[in-house]
Amino acid sequence: KPLVFSGVQPTGNLHLGNYLGAIRRWVELQASHDCIYCVVDLHAITVWQEPAELERSIREVTAAFIASGIDPKRHIVFNQSRVPEHAELAWVFNCVARMGWLNRMTQFKDKAGKDRENASSGLFVYPNLMAADILVYRATHVPVGEDQKQHLELARDIAAKFNHDYSARIAEKGIGVEIAMGEEVVNGYFPLTEPLIEGPATRVMSLKDGAKKMSKSDPSDLSRINLTDDADAISKKIRKAKTDPDALPSEVAGLAGRPEADNLVGIFAALAGRTKGEVLADFGGRPFSEFKPALADLAVDKLGPIAGEMRRILADPAEIDAVLRDGASRAREIASRTMKDVRSIVGLLGD
Ligand code: AQP
């Protein structure tokens, strides 16, 4: 049965890119799939986090999930560190993944910057933990933004190498399933996960620089719309967003070479549930001074209720903690079965 897994890091400043690129899509998938949505706190500490701030952020991301429409009763919502099997499987994957594979990860290069010697070793092996997050549930589909594509390819490489290296043992134990590898069907243990990178906003860009993705860690708060921003802040940020001096084009092709215009039209389309072409059919030929207020109204209309609901949920931290505890115990039932199999496949003497 198809199973969806995805996660968000509790690193503060949850923004429109996280919402449009990931969380909103997660809400839709609940109707057709069993879903596991995780606040990935072990990933967050690959860079320094103030402990009290981290606790606050874990609750805030959980509140954002619920306020956006994720149902923690029908699906599973929890924080990663409560299910130790994630870290345990990640260790096995540290021993499966090759240094050369990790050396090619562009996110590590971006995040470590020039001072690579001083980056945590956790930041380097982060993609192995991400593969474990997904595969400890043997999830088949992972809805993410475009920036995670490379990490998901690595998760497939890890699954394929594990299946290959341990193929005899998996067959001997009789716990394999049929896994399609291109044309070929092999007997393996881990599925080759499919990324779901879909919709008009898989890569929302910074409001201040159309060449950079909207990011939690951008030092300029004007670069992003936070899910907790009020109407005034949203309007101000859109008013101040970088644009070029030309009017909007009438067709999508006219957005080529105009990254800021393309980004704002993409945000409008995603929030309105329309295509960029439909948005340009309405706004083509009009200046940004007319488009921006319409975009601000739309953003306030769509995000305002989520921010309000988040505030209401955050007023009762004990209730959030209860959701996470319950989700973790249900997640752990699945994860512990996988780890039992993995120990027996690898030859780690256990029960
Ligand atoms: N700009 C974006 N556009 C579309 N999707 C995005 N995502 C992140 N930024 C954008 C998607 O949101 C999900 C959760 O991301 P994350 O919190 O796990 O990690 P991240 O990609 O590291 O987020 P940030 O905002 O960019 O944080 P920093 O600044 O710390 O690097 C993922 O599905 C991601 O694709």
Boltz pocket constraint, residues with backbone or C-beta under 6 A from the ligand:
constraints:
  - pocket:
      binder: B
      contacts: [[A, 7], [A, 8], [A, 9], [A, 10], [A, 11], [A, 13], [A, 17], [A, 18], [A, 19], [A, 20], [A, 21], [A, 22], [A, 143], [A, 144], [A, 145], [A, 146], [A, 147], [A, 148], [A, 201], [A, 202], [A, 203], [A, 204], [A, 205], [A, 213], [A, 214], [A, 215], [A, 216], [A, 217], [A, 218]]
      max_distance: 6.0
